[in-house]
Amino acid sequence: MAGFPTRTTDGFVRRWRPDWPVDLATTLGPLQRGFSDPTVRIGPDGVWRATRGPDGPATIHCAREGDEVVASAWGPGAARELEDLPRVLGCGDDPRGFRAGSHPVMAEAFGRYGSGWRVPRTGRVLEALVPAILEQRVTGREARRAWSTLARRFGEQAPGPVRGLVVPPDGPGWSRIPSWAWHSAGVDPGRARTIRAAAARADALERLTARPATEAVRALQSLPGIGQWTAAEVAVRAWGHPDAVSFGDFHLAGFVVHALSGRRGGTDEQMAELLQAWSGQRARAIRMLELHCAPMPRHGPRAAIPDHRRR
């Protein structure tokens, strides 16, 4: 059981000893879309995550025991998820060469969080893409509500011992959601159309994981309704892209510019200039600032925010 999944009476378990002190909450935190997210739970007992892979749905629970990560999994996809556990927790990420000393704030942030955090890499494109599309042009609260509502209504109960944990829909499942349900969840026709179009190509999207991250980002942006912001949100979660930056975010530029310069009202151009010191690892730089300086900024590309449920 030192490094490979072992079958139990109702699932699988794996004990894995990484060569860095994995911080499960900060590493997997970006996968949780708000505290009401029915697909991910982060608490004192570890991290619970429901997902859908090539072998089917699975529930994974990860906790630390000394120097080891102990993971249990249930469902048809359990064994594969445990095999992929090191990758998901960032074993393929390399923080060496990160120039934390280029700025005193970054040095403090990296000193606190750099040893335990790695860029996660789930390999689950649709699961990262759908909530990112829901976050386009709306507030974080609206997007989290829509994700929670739709996942609960059209997903399925996750395998394993936890009630209320939900596996999100697969491609056909998202495609079958009726117009009234999108409307009820506060999702305008444009975002619903983008999700349906992506869902129709779910298998092709998942195959992008085999490509280099920069190439996968370009391919993803070829889809209607998928721009730089959305592709970056997917890249940093599904593909473990350490340099992905969500340009166009409603709050991110202001947050980063203020954290690094003290100036308010920062722009994407100012953020890009400040992040040049960490070129190639800008996603790591942003995550360090988010963890150290303030709560996670609410995401969403810049635009007016209409209430489509009143139409």
Secondary structure, DSSP 8 states (H G I E B T S, - for coil): --SS-EE-SSSEEEEE--SS---HHHHHGGG--STT-SSEEEETTEEEEEEEETTEEEEEEEEEETTEEEEEEESTTHHHHHHTHHHHTTTT---TT--GGGSHHHHHHHHHHTTT--------HHHHHHHHHHTTTS-HHHHHHHHHHHHHHHSEE-SSS-TT-EE---HHHHHT--HHHHHHTT--HHHHHHHHHHHTTHHHHHHGGGS-HHHHHHHHTTSTT--HHHHHHHHHHHS--TT---TTBTTHHHHHHHHHH--SS--HHHHHHHHGGGTT-HHHHHHHHHHHHSS-----BS-----GGG-
